[in-house]
């Protein structure tokens, strides 16, 4: 990758970056080699500039949030990873609410790199209800929105009021667009940001949520509800080993969750290299012994093959394998 000109531009714009940055610590799976260039913008304007410059230079780039749904490659990633880790501001509007919203609601805006835990904690502190189901969910606001994360029968899109995203053209020209949610663009673990059909790339930079404002009398109730959902995650084994949580989406037309299908196929505990189908949850792949990205990929393909042969059913992964 001939990126001297690009990096010179980052230097001039005072956008921080690192070369040959280790990646395994930046994902919940704890796998991966290094990134040739790891960029760390400290504002939405810098994110805008970093992405636009990378695309204008015709370099591959990937926007990284909390790393809770990503599998980095075993070999160095010969592209640019742009991290949103410093984009973590949270604000609550004190302005008059839009007329279509009930007066007992509040709008909370989070930058894309805001950890989900920080968002839920903010809501709890301010006695805001609506985000409790996402307590304990790893990752960032941007990633959860991109994937339309779903927890305990609630999707993140259920509480989104508006998104702000950067549009990047093939020539690297950019603009920031705000869009009120159109629910027809969203579905089970699908968002409009997943579409690659357009030549214009969309990067989530902030999300505004609509939440119910309760009185301080309900603080303990909100806090208890959050603890309940975290406890359920612990009981299901979410935090026992490095993993990305659920590997496959549930297909509700099939009538069974993916974990049950995998369990009934006799696959729980099956292992390839350092990666294993969790003995305690059929839809988790866990890193039990310095797993490689290839171990995880091979295990995903094996699960798909067995389930297809047994049930003529195609499992759709929700984890993302980053490739050169």
C-alpha positions in Angstrom: 0.0 0.0 0.0 1.5 3.3 -1.1 0.1 5.6 1.4 2.8 8.2 2.1 0.7 11.0 0.5 -2.4 9.9 2.5 -0.5 9.8 5.8 1.0 13.2 5.0 -2.6 14.5 4.7 -3.5 13.0 8.0 -0.4 14.7 9.6 -1.5 18.0 8.2 -5.0 17.5 9.5 -3.6 16.4 12.9 -5.5 13.1 12.7 -3.8 10.5 14.9 -2.8 7.1 13.4 -0.5 4.2 14.2 1.3 1.8 11.9 1.3 -2.0 12.2 -1.2 -1.8 15.1 -2.1 -5.1 16.8 -5.8 -6.0 16.4 -6.5 -9.0 18.6 -7.1 -6.8 21.7 -9.6 -4.7 19.8 -12.2 -7.3 19.3 -14.2 -9.5 21.8 -13.0 -12.6 19.9 -9.4 -11.8 20.6 -8.1 -12.9 17.2 -6.2 -11.2 14.4 -2.9 -9.9 13.3 -2.1 -6.2 12.7 -3.5 -3.3 10.7 -1.1 -1.5 8.3 -2.7 1.8 9.3 -4.9 2.4 12.3 -6.5 5.8 12.4 -8.0 7.4 15.5 -10.1 10.5 14.7 -11.0 12.6 17.7 -14.1 14.3 16.2 -16.8 13.7 13.6 -15.1 16.3 11.4 -11.9 14.2 11.6 -13.8 11.0 10.9 -15.3 12.8 7.8 -11.8 13.8 6.6 -10.2 10.5 7.4 -12.7 8.5 5.4 -12.9 10.9 2.5 -9.2 11.0 2.1 -8.9 7.2 2.3 -11.5 6.7 -0.4 -10.0 9.5 -2.6 -6.7 7.6 -2.4 -8.5 4.4 -3.4 -7.5 2.6 -0.2 -9.6 0.0 1.4 -10.9 1.1 4.8 -13.0 -0.3 7.6 -14.9 1.6 10.3 -14.3 0.0 13.7 -16.6 0.4 16.6 -16.4 -1.7 19.8 -15.2 -4.8 17.9 -17.9 -7.1 19.3 -19.0 -8.6 16.0 -15.8 -8.6 14.0 -13.2 -11.3 13.2 -9.9 -9.8 12.2 -7.7 -11.7 9.6 -4.8 -13.9 10.6 -2.5 -12.0 8.3 -2.0 -8.2 8.4 -4.9 -6.1 7.1 -3.5 -4.2 4.2 -5.9 -1.4 4.4 -6.9 1.3 6.8 -8.9 0.8 10.0 -10.6 3.9 11.2 -11.6 3.6 14.8 -14.4 5.5 16.4 -13.1 4.9 19.9 -12.7 8.6 20.7 -16.1 9.6 19.4 -18.0 9.0 22.6 -19.9 12.1 23.5 -23.4 11.8 24.9 -25.9 14.7 25.2 -29.5 15.2 26.1 -31.5 18.0 24.5 -32.9 20.6 26.8 -34.6 22.3 23.8 -38.3 22.1 23.2 -39.3 18.7 21.8 -40.5 18.3 18.2 -44.3 18.7 18.3 -44.9 15.0 17.2 -43.2 13.7 20.4 -44.9 13.2 23.8 -43.8 15.7 26.4 -42.7 12.9 28.8 -39.9 11.8 26.3 -36.3 13.0 25.9 -33.9 12.8 23.0 -30.4 11.5 23.8 -27.7 11.8 21.1 -24.6 9.5 21.2 -21.6 9.7 18.9 -20.9 6.4 17.1 -18.0 5.2 19.3 -20.0 5.5 22.5 -20.0 2.2 24.3 -23.4 0.7 24.8 -22.7 0.4 28.5 -22.1 4.2 28.7 -25.4 4.9 26.9 -27.3 2.6 29.2 -25.6 4.1 32.3 -26.4 7.6 31.1 -30.1 6.7 30.7 -30.2 5.1 34.2 -28.5 8.1 35.8 -31.1 10.4 34.2 -34.1 8.2 34.9 -34.7 7.5 31.2 -36.5 4.2 30.3 -36.3 2.3 27.1 -32.8 1.1 26.8 -32.8 -1.4 29.7 -32.8 -4.5 27.4 -29.4 -3.4 26.0 -27.7 -3.4 29.4 -24.6 -5.6 29.2 -24.5 -5.5 25.4 -20.8 -5.1 24.3 -19.8 -2.9 21.4 -20.6 0.7 20.4 -23.6 2.7 19.4 -22.5 2.8 15.8 -22.0 -1.0 15.6 -25.3 -1.7 17.3 -27.1 0.6 14.9 -25.4 -0.8 11.8 -26.4 -4.3 12.9 -29.8 -3.2 14.3 -28.9 -5.1 17.4 -31.7 -7.1 19.0 -31.8 -8.0 22.7 -34.6 -9.6 24.6 -37.1 -9.1 21.8 -36.2 -5.4 21.4 -34.3 -3.9 18.4 -32.2 -0.8 18.7 -34.3 0.7 15.9 -37.3 0.6 18.3 -35.8 3.6 20.2 -34.0 5.4 17.4 -35.4 8.9 16.5 -32.7 10.1 14.1 -29.4 9.1 12.6 -26.5 11.2 11.4 -24.2 9.7 8.8 -21.4 10.7 6.5 -21.8 10.0 2.8 -18.6 9.3 0.9 -18.5 9.4 -2.9 -16.1 7.4 -5.0 -14.0 10.5 -5.4 -13.8 11.0 -1.7 -16.2 13.9 -1.5 -18.2 13.9 1.7 -21.3 15.3 3.3 -23.0 14.8 6.6 -26.7 13.8 6.5 -29.3 13.7 9.2 -32.3 11.3 8.7 -35.3 10.7 10.9 -35.9 7.0 11.1 -38.1 5.4 8.4 -39.0 2.1 10.0 -39.6 0.5 6.6 -35.8 0.7 6.0 -35.1 -1.5 9.0 -35.8 -5.1 9.8 -34.6 -7.9 12.1 -30.9 -7.3 12.4 -30.9 -5.2 9.2 -30.3 -1.5 8.8 -30.1 0.8 5.7 -26.4 1.1 6.4 -25.7 -2.5 5.5 -26.5 -2.0 1.8 -23.5 -1.9 -0.5 -25.5 -1.4 -3.7 -24.7 2.3 -4.0 -21.4 3.8 -4.9 -21.9 6.2 -2.0 -20.6 4.7 1.3 -22.5 5.6 4.5 -20.7 5.9 7.8 -22.8 6.3 11.0 -21.4 9.2 13.1 -24.1 9.7 15.7 -27.5 8.4 16.7 -30.4 10.2 18.5 -32.6 8.0 20.7 -36.1 8.7 22.0 -36.6 7.6 25.7 -39.3 7.9 28.3 -38.5 10.4 31.1 -39.5 9.0 34.5 -39.4 10.6 37.9 -36.6 9.9 40.4 -39.0 7.5 42.1 -38.4 5.0 39.3 -34.6 5.2 39.4 -34.3 2.0 41.4 -36.7 0.2 39.1 -34.7 1.1 36.0 -31.5 0.1 37.7 -33.0 -3.3 38.8 -34.2 -4.0 35.3 -30.7 -3.3 33.8 -29.2 -5.7 36.4 -31.7 -8.4 35.5 -30.7 -8.3 31.8 -27.0 -8.3 32.6 -27.6 -11.3 35.0 -29.4 -13.2 32.2 -26.4 -12.6 29.9 -24.0 -13.9 32.6 -26.2 -17.0 33.1 -26.2 -17.7 29.4 -22.4 -17.7 29.4 -21.9 -14.5 27.4 -18.7 -13.5 29.2 -17.1 -16.9 30.0 -14.8 -16.9 26.9 -13.8 -14.5 24.2 -16.6 -14.6 21.6 -18.9 -12.4 19.5 -22.1 -13.6 21.1 -24.6 -15.0 18.6 -22.9 -16.2 15.4 -26.0 -16.7 13.3 -29.2 -14.7 12.9 -32.4 -16.3 13.9 -34.8 -17.1 11.0 -38.2 -16.7 12.6 -40.0 -18.4 9.7 -38.2 -21.6 10.6 -39.8 -21.6 14.0 -36.6 -22.4 16.0 -33.7 -20.2 17.1 -30.4 -20.9 15.5 -28.9 -22.1 18.8 -31.5 -24.8 19.1 -31.1 -25.9 15.5 -27.3 -26.3 16.1 -27.9 -28.1 19.4 -30.3 -30.5 17.8 -27.8 -31.2 15.0 -25.5 -32.5 17.7 -22.8 -29.8 17.2 -22.5 -28.2 20.6 -18.9 -28.7 21.8 -17.5 -29.4 18.3 -14.1 -27.8 17.9 -11.8 -26.8 15.1 -8.4 -25.6 16.2 -8.8 -23.1 19.0 -12.4 -22.4 18.2 -15.3 -24.3 19.7 -19.1 -24.3 19.5 -19.9 -23.4 23.1 -21.0 -26.5 25.1 -23.5 -24.2 26.9 -24.9 -22.3 23.9 -25.3 -23.7 20.3 -25.1 -20.2 18.7 -21.9 -19.1 20.3 -18.4 -19.8 19.0 -15.8 -19.3 21.7 -12.1 -18.8 21.6 -10.8 -21.5 24.0 -7.2 -21.8 22.9 -5.6 -19.0 20.9 -8.0 -19.5 18.0 -7.2 -18.2 14.5 -9.6 -16.4 12.3 -9.4 -19.4 10.0 -10.5 -21.7 12.8 -13.6 -19.6 13.4 -14.3 -19.3 9.6 -13.9 -23.0 9.1 -16.2 -23.7 12.1 -18.9 -21.4 10.7 -18.8 -23.1 7.3 -18.9 -26.6 9.0 -22.0 -25.6 11.0 -23.7 -24.3 7.9 -22.9 -27.5 6.0 -24.2 -29.8 8.7 -27.4 -27.8 9.2 -28.0 -27.6 5.5 -27.6 -31.4 5.1 -29.8 -32.3 8.1 -32.5 -29.7 7.7 -32.1 -28.1 4.2 -31.8 -24.8 6.0 -29.3 -22.0 5.4 -27.9 -20.3 8.5 -27.0 -16.7 7.9 -24.0 -15.4 9.9 -24.2 -12.1 11.6 -20.5 -11.8 12.5 -18.3 -10.0 10.0 -15.0 -11.5 8.7 -12.7 -8.6 7.7 -10.7 -9.6 4.6 -8.0 -7.9 2.6 
